[in-house]
Amino acid sequence: MKRFVIVQNSIKTVLIFRSGYIKELLNYGLVIVIAPNDDDESKKILQDMGVVIHDVSIHRVLSIFQMNKLIIKERLLGSVIISHFLVTFISCYISLIPFNSKLIVYTEGLGSIFSNNSILRRLLRMFLVNNSAVRFFCNTSERKYLGLKTDFVTNGIGVDLSKFNKKKFDKFNSSFNLLYVGRLIRDKGIQDVIDAFRLLKEMRSDVRLNLVGDIYPNNPSSLKENDIDFLKKEFGDSINFVGFTHDVKYWYDHSDLLILPSKREGFPVCIMEASAVGLPSIGYNVVGVQDAIKPGVNGELVKFGDIISIARISNEILNRNSIMEYINTASNYANDNFCCKEKNNKLVSKMLELSN
């Protein structure tokens, strides 16, 4: 029986981001997950799917030791291994790489430590390319920094288009809704969203901002509860802190514009999901975001840090004719570029090739 092993630093993210190709792989053999168990509910759902879960501690040092030990065991059994995220690759390098011809390394975002340090990027590239692994990258910029021209670029994991139908525009609606989806931290651009919204409110009164995502108390750049209380007093009913929700689609369907002023991304899922329903996006012209937004088709790009332009372009987009046009062009673009089934098939075919 073929054995496919997914190595990642979180059970929860395995379920969220890998379930599509896991279901496909289960048709060909056994799927095993090696990841710290940070969510019992996610673990159970994966097990109900037929996935074998290797128990790994959430304690950082112990988890690294256990993951490396389990990877070596699976290599001895002839398993095909796919490693997601750079932190996983670095933590498990000693067991993943040496003499391994059945390995896929999928890089999905550089992170600040590498994006801001060219020396570390060159060092990482040396470790990534000097082996026999098959390499996948989320965007062309990261392949340029870390890989070879022959490596694969997926342009994101895609979305299940059957779950994101083209939205209907309410022509009688007298106000417009802006949307932010993501963690409420500075690297994701939460402060820039709020600052741009403040400027937009000076231009017009018919706008509301919905923020979908949690605060992170242990992250010093996260909004705090008292920040939220202050913003509610400032904006009143014009701002809505939704928090975490399993039903993000509801907010896409009931919004007119997505704003994602992130510093960098691998390939932002929220832009793919927004585009699938016909919701335009505004983001900074940075790695990942610039790969996801085609200006004039599914959104617009602005220079990094240009909050004034975010407000100005938002003001230009928020009219009935513009929104109705974006509903068609953005959803068509998503259908042509963001189908997760096509992206999963590419990854699965490569794993099947390695298993032979």
C-alpha positions, 0 to 999 in steps of 0.5 A: 500500500502506498503511504503518503505523509504530511508534515506540518506544525499544526493539526488545525492548519492541516485540516483547514488547508490540506483536506482537499488533496488529502481526500484525493490521496486516500483513493490511492493509499494511506495518508498519515499526518505528523503534526503537533496536536493543537486542536482535538476537534480537527484531529477527530475530523481528520481521523473520521476521514480515514487519516492516521494521526501520529501523536506529537506534543505541542511542546516546541522542543519535544515536538521537534524531536518527535517529528524528526523521529517519526519522519525517519520511521516513515522514510524507512517504510518508503513513504512519500513525504510532503513538508508544508511551511518553512518552519517545518522544513527547518525544524525537521531538516535533519530527517527530511533531506539527506538522501531522500528522493521521495520528498516534496517541500511546499513553501507557503510564505517567507515570514518577516525573518527571511523577507527582511534579511537577504543573508538569511534568504541566501542561506535558506536557498542553499538548504532548499535547492541542494537536495533531490526534493521536489519544490513547490512555491506559492508565488513567483517571487518566492521561487525567485528568492529561494528556488530554481526556474524549474520548480513549481509555482501553484499560485495558492492552494485555491478555493472550492468554487462550488462553495462560493457562488457569485454574489447578488448586488442589492441595487436598493442598498443605501450604504456600502460595506468594507471587509477585512479578513485576518488576524488583528495584528500589524503585519496583516495591516489591521492598523492600516485598514482602520486608518484608511477607513478613518480617511474614507469616513471623511469623504463619505458617510455611507460606509461601514467596516466589518473586521473578521478575525481574532485578537492575539493577546500574546502578539505585541502587535495585536489589537487589544480589548481596550483598543477595540473599545476605543475604536467602537467609541470613535466610529460607533455603528460604522465599525463591527468587530465580528471576531472569529467565525466559521461562516466567512462566506456570509461576510463576503456575500454581504460586503462590497470591497475587501481590504488587505493591506498586509506586508506580504503573503504567500498567496492570500486565501481571502482574496481568492475567496472574495474574488470567487463571489465577485468581491473586489480587493484592494491590497499593497503591491507586495509579494503574494498580494500582487500575485493574487490581484489583477488590477482592474479585474478582481481588485486594485494594488497600491504602493506599500504604506499608501493609506491615502490611496487605499481610501481614495480608490475605495471611494472610487470603487464604491459605486453601483456601476463599478461594483456590478462590473467587478462582480462579473470580472472578479468571479470569472477571474477566480473561475479561471485561476483559483480552482483548488481541484486543479491545484490539488490534482497537480500536487497529487499527481506529483506525489503519485509519481514519487510513490512509484 
